[in-house]
Structures are given as C-alpha cells and as structure tokens.
C-alpha cells in the first residue's frame, strides 16, 4: 500500500479528534479525543518509518504511547477527584481548581 493512504487516514482521525476537543465540554470526552489525536500521530510516525525502512518512527510512537498513558492517568485522577467532590464536570465551569 502507498503511504498516502496511511497519511489520509491519520489526518482524518486527527481531524475527528480535534473537532471533538473543540466542541465537547465533558473532560472525559476531551481526553478520548486527545487520545484519538495522539493515535493519529502514531499512525503517521509508523507509516513514515515503514516508508523509509528504519525503526525511528516506531520508537517515537512508543514514546508517544507512554506519554498518552501518563496523560490518561493524570486526567482520570482529576476527573474522579472532581466527581467525588461533586464539582461540575463541565470544562467551561472548571476555570480554577481549588485544593
């Protein structure tokens, strides 16, 4: 397969994620859309690595996966803490976090 198909799919997935981040107000949905955007970047990195015949893109994709896992852990921790304190789960209403 040609690399163009992988890049078109990656751009399409990234656009869906970016649209979700910009339109949704639920922090959990925003985290899921950020994951879509990171996975689109991973697909592009792996496609370029396959096209060039080296493993550098796959190594960077693994690093992005580690960063995405850390982002999910911190984000879900914040969402659970806000839910337990019965704070609003609307991003527009969460301008400042109080300890």
C-alpha positions as CSV (number, residue, x, y, z in Angstrom):
1,X,0.0,0.0,0.0
2,X,1.1,3.5,-0.6
3,X,2.0,5.8,2.3
4,X,-0.6,8.4,1.1
5,X,-3.5,6.1,2.3
6,X,-2.0,5.9,5.8
7,X,-1.5,9.6,6.0
8,X,-5.0,10.4,4.8
9,X,-6.4,8.0,7.4
10,X,-4.2,9.7,10.0
11,X,-5.3,13.1,9.0
12,X,-9.0,12.0,9.1
13,X,-8.6,10.6,12.6
14,X,-6.7,13.7,13.8
15,X,-9.4,15.9,12.4
16,X,-12.1,13.9,14.3
17,X,-10.1,14.3,17.5
18,X,-9.5,18.0,17.0
19,X,-13.2,18.6,16.3
20,X,-14.1,16.7,19.5
21,X,-11.7,18.7,21.6
22,X,-13.1,22.0,20.3
23,X,-16.8,21.1,20.5
24,X,-17.2,18.9,23.6
25,X,-17.4,20.2,27.2
26,X,-17.1,16.9,29.1
27,X,-13.5,16.3,30.3
28,X,-13.7,12.5,29.7
29,X,-14.7,13.0,26.1
30,X,-12.0,15.6,25.6
31,X,-9.4,13.0,26.9
32,X,-10.8,10.4,24.5
33,X,-10.4,12.9,21.6
34,X,-6.9,13.7,22.7
35,X,-6.1,10.0,22.5
36,X,-7.5,9.9,19.0
37,X,-5.2,12.8,18.1
38,X,-2.2,11.0,19.6
39,X,-3.0,7.8,17.8
40,X,-3.3,9.6,14.5
41,X,0.2,10.9,15.1
42,X,1.4,7.4,15.9
43,X,-0.1,6.1,12.7
44,X,1.7,8.8,10.7
45,X,5.0,8.1,12.5
46,X,4.8,4.4,11.8
47,X,3.8,5.0,8.2
48,X,6.9,7.2,7.7
49,X,9.1,4.7,9.4
50,X,7.8,1.9,7.2
51,X,8.3,4.1,4.1
52,X,11.9,5.0,5.0
53,X,12.7,1.5,6.1
54,X,14.0,2.3,9.6
55,X,12.7,1.9,13.1
56,X,13.0,5.5,14.3
57,X,9.3,6.3,13.8
58,X,8.3,3.2,15.7
59,X,10.5,4.2,18.7
60,X,8.9,7.7,18.7
61,X,5.4,6.0,18.5
62,X,6.3,4.0,21.7
63,X,7.3,7.2,23.4
64,X,4.1,8.9,22.4
65,X,2.2,5.9,23.8
66,X,4.0,6.3,27.2
67,X,3.1,10.0,27.3
68,X,-0.5,9.2,26.4
69,X,-0.7,6.6,29.2
70,X,0.6,9.2,31.7
71,X,-1.9,11.8,30.4
72,X,-4.8,9.4,30.9
73,X,-3.7,8.5,34.4
74,X,-3.5,12.2,35.5
75,X,-6.6,13.2,33.6
76,X,-8.8,10.4,35.0
77,X,-7.4,11.0,38.5
78,X,-8.6,14.6,38.2
79,X,-12.0,13.6,36.9
80,X,-12.5,11.1,39.7
81,X,-11.5,13.7,42.3
82,X,-13.9,16.3,40.9
83,X,-16.7,13.7,40.7
84,X,-16.2,12.8,44.4
85,X,-16.3,16.4,45.5
86,X,-19.4,16.9,43.3
87,X,-17.8,19.7,41.3
88,X,-19.2,20.4,37.9
89,X,-17.8,18.2,35.1
90,X,-18.2,21.0,32.5
91,X,-14.9,22.3,31.2
92,X,-16.3,25.9,30.9
93,X,-17.2,25.9,34.6
94,X,-13.8,24.5,35.8
95,X,-11.7,27.6,35.4
96,X,-9.9,27.3,38.7
97,X,-9.2,24.2,40.7
98,X,-9.3,24.6,44.5
99,X,-7.4,22.3,46.8
